[in-house]
Amino acid sequence: MAAVAFVLLLLGLAARARGADNPFVSDGDLQAAVRSLGFLENLPHDGRVVIGVIYDAGLPSGRTQAEGTAARLGAMPGPYSATLRTVVIATDALNPFQGRLDALFLMPGASRRSDELLPVVLARHLVSVSDDPACLDHDCCVLMVQAGPRVEIVLDTRLASATHSHFSAVFAMMVKRK
C-alpha cells in the first residue's frame, strides 16, 4: 500500500511542477522521469546515477537545449537519494562514447536518429526515457514520461525486456504499456 501511495505522490508532484521556464522539456517531465527511474530494480545503487542527455546534432538549438536540460536534471535529487551526473551527447557520438551511462534522457527530436540510438540502448542495456511521444513511434525509449496537466507514463515492454530493465510490479501496474 505504501508503494501505491508513493506512486500517487510521484504523479501529483510531477503534475504540479509543469510550467517551467524551458518550454522544450519541463521540470515536471524531468522530475517524473527521475522518479520513474527509482522504480527500476536494476539501477545501480552506488550513490551516483549517470544520465546521458541525448540530442540530435542536426537540430539548430539541439546542443543548447540539451545543456540546459542537463543542468536542470543534474540539480535534482536522484532516485534512492543518489546524486545525478549528466553527460550531454549527440546521437552520432553515442556509439563511440566510452564513459559510464546508467540511463539516457532523449531530448525531443533525438528519436529521429533511432538507427543510431537503438543499437547502443540494446548493447549497453540502457533505460532510455523521453518526454517526446515520437520516441514510442520510433521504438527507441523504454519510458515515455509527460507531466501535466496529468502525468502520463508509457512503458515499452518489448524494449524493457530487450534491455533487461526490470521495474517494480507496482510501477508496472500503474503505467500504460506499449
Buried (B, 14 or more C-beta within 10 A) or exposed (E): EEBEEBBEEBBEBBBEBBEBEEEBBBBBBBBBBBBBBBBBEEBBEEEEBBBBBBBBBEBEEBBEBBBBBBEBBBEBEBBEEBEBBBBBBBBEBBEEBEEEBBBBBBBBBBBBBBEBBBEBBBEBEBBBBBBBBBBBEBBBBBBBBBBBEEBBBBBBBEBBEBBEBBBBEBBBEBBEEB
